[in-house]
Structures are given as structure tokens and as C-alpha cells.
Amino acid sequence: MKPVIIAAGIVLAWTIGVALPLDAGDAKVSTIEALYAGKDRLKGQRIQIHGKVVKVNNGIMGKNFVHIQDGTGAAGANDLTVTTQDVVHVGDQVVATGLVTVARDFGAGYSYPLILEEATVSPANAGH
């Protein structure tokens, strides 16, 4: 197991696997549950997180809304919505890197207590 360090230099959680290289200013968050727990501290930061695509809504307000889960968190804190221009499919294992936004209201019933915006979403490395 390797510690995961957020940008502020605080150990957020432990994770299994190999850390992916990050751009300057990116923080790797180990789980969706940890992201919800630290959302106020991570607000406005670019983070990177792994998950499985469980729902996709393409072309909403010029964005693709992707829901990912990683098996952590209780109901209400186990599903992360990601906005992206990338195209993914339900069942894909992905790495999402984007801006943490808290209490985002797009209007028209699209309101999120936590959302990862302007993300790039790519396939997770096989075997990790």
C-alpha cells in the first residue's frame, strides 16, 4: 500500500496500486468516499480519481455527464458525477481528472453537492 498525498501535503488515505503521474497542481484522491469527506478542503483543486462508469448522459448543456463509482461510500456519497467532453461507456474503468466543485446548481433540476468539472476521462491502466 502507498500513501496518497493531496496537494497541501496531507496524507488523505491509503490506496493499493501504482500512482499515476500528475500534472503540477493535481491531487490524487484514493476513493470517492475520501473525496466526499474532504470536499470542502479539496474545493477548487484539480484531482484525479479512479472508478467504474455506472451511468452516462451525453450532450446535456454541451457536456457529457458521467457517473462513476468505486465501491466506497454510503448512499449519497458513493457516486461521483463528472462533466467532460470525453466519451465513455457504462462499465468502463476510468481515471478522471478535473476540478472539484461543491454545491453546483446548473438549474433545470441539475444540482450537485459535489461534482468533478471540466474533466478528462481516460481508460484506467489494465492490471491496476
C-alpha positions in Angstrom: 0.0 0.0 0.0 1.2 3.5 -0.8 0.1 6.8 0.9 -1.7 9.2 -1.3 -0.7 12.8 -0.7 -3.0 15.7 -1.6 -1.6 18.9 -3.0 -1.5 20.5 0.5 0.9 17.8 1.6 -1.6 16.0 3.9 -1.9 12.2 3.8 -5.6 11.7 2.8 -5.8 7.9 2.6 -4.1 4.7 1.7 -4.5 3.1 -1.7 -3.4 -0.1 -3.4 -1.7 0.1 -6.8 0.6 2.3 -8.7 0.2 6.1 -8.6 -0.3 7.7 -11.9 1.8 10.7 -12.9 0.0 14.0 -12.3 0.4 17.5 -13.7 1.6 20.2 -11.4 -1.2 21.1 -9.0 -3.2 17.8 -9.4 -4.0 15.8 -6.3 -4.7 12.1 -6.3 -7.6 11.1 -4.1 -7.8 7.5 -3.2 -11.6 6.9 -3.1 -14.9 8.6 -3.8 -15.7 8.3 -0.1 -12.5 10.2 0.7 -13.4 12.8 -1.8 -16.8 13.4 -0.2 -15.2 13.5 3.2 -12.6 16.1 2.1 -14.7 18.0 -0.4 -14.5 21.3 1.4 -10.7 21.1 1.7 -10.4 20.0 -2.0 -12.8 22.5 -3.4 -11.3 24.3 -6.4 -8.4 21.8 -6.8 -7.8 19.5 -9.7 -7.9 15.9 -8.5 -7.5 12.5 -10.1 -9.7 9.6 -9.2 -10.4 6.0 -10.4 -13.8 4.5 -10.8 -16.2 2.4 -12.9 -18.7 4.2 -15.2 -22.2 3.4 -14.0 -24.2 6.0 -15.9 -23.7 8.3 -18.9 -25.8 11.2 -20.1 -24.2 12.7 -23.3 -24.9 16.1 -24.7 -26.6 17.7 -21.7 -25.9 21.5 -21.7 -23.0 20.9 -24.1 -21.3 18.4 -21.7 -21.3 14.7 -21.1 -22.3 13.8 -17.5 -20.6 10.6 -16.4 -21.3 8.9 -13.0 -18.5 6.8 -11.6 -18.4 4.6 -8.5 -15.5 2.7 -6.8 -17.4 0.6 -4.2 -16.7 3.0 -1.4 -19.0 5.4 0.5 -22.6 5.2 1.8 -25.7 6.1 -0.2 -25.4 9.7 -1.2 -21.6 9.7 -1.0 -20.8 6.8 -3.3 -21.4 8.2 -6.8 -19.3 10.9 -8.3 -20.7 13.0 -11.2 -18.1 14.1 -13.7 -18.6 16.6 -16.6 -16.4 16.0 -19.6 -16.2 16.3 -23.4 -14.7 12.7 -23.5 -16.9 9.8 -24.5 -17.1 6.8 -22.2 -19.4 3.9 -21.8 -21.2 2.2 -18.9 -18.8 -0.5 -17.5 -15.6 1.3 -18.4 -12.9 1.5 -15.7 -11.6 5.1 -15.9 -9.3 7.7 -14.5 -11.0 11.1 -14.2 -9.0 14.3 -13.6 -10.9 17.6 -13.1 -11.9 20.4 -10.8 -13.7 19.7 -7.5 -16.8 21.9 -7.3 -19.1 21.9 -4.3 -22.8 22.9 -4.3 -23.1 23.3 -8.1 -26.5 24.2 -9.4 -26.9 24.2 -13.2 -30.6 24.9 -12.9 -33.4 22.8 -14.5 -33.1 20.3 -11.7 -29.3 19.6 -12.2 -27.9 20.3 -8.7 -24.9 18.5 -7.2 -23.4 18.7 -3.7 -20.1 17.6 -5.2 -19.1 17.3 -8.9 -15.9 17.0 -10.8 -16.0 19.5 -13.7 -14.1 20.1 -16.9 -12.6 16.7 -16.5 -10.5 14.5 -18.8 -11.6 10.9 -18.6 -9.4 8.1 -19.9 -9.3 4.3 -19.6 -7.6 3.1 -16.4 -4.5 1.1 -16.9 -5.2 -2.6 -17.1 -4.0 -4.5 -14.1 -4.0 -1.6 -11.6 
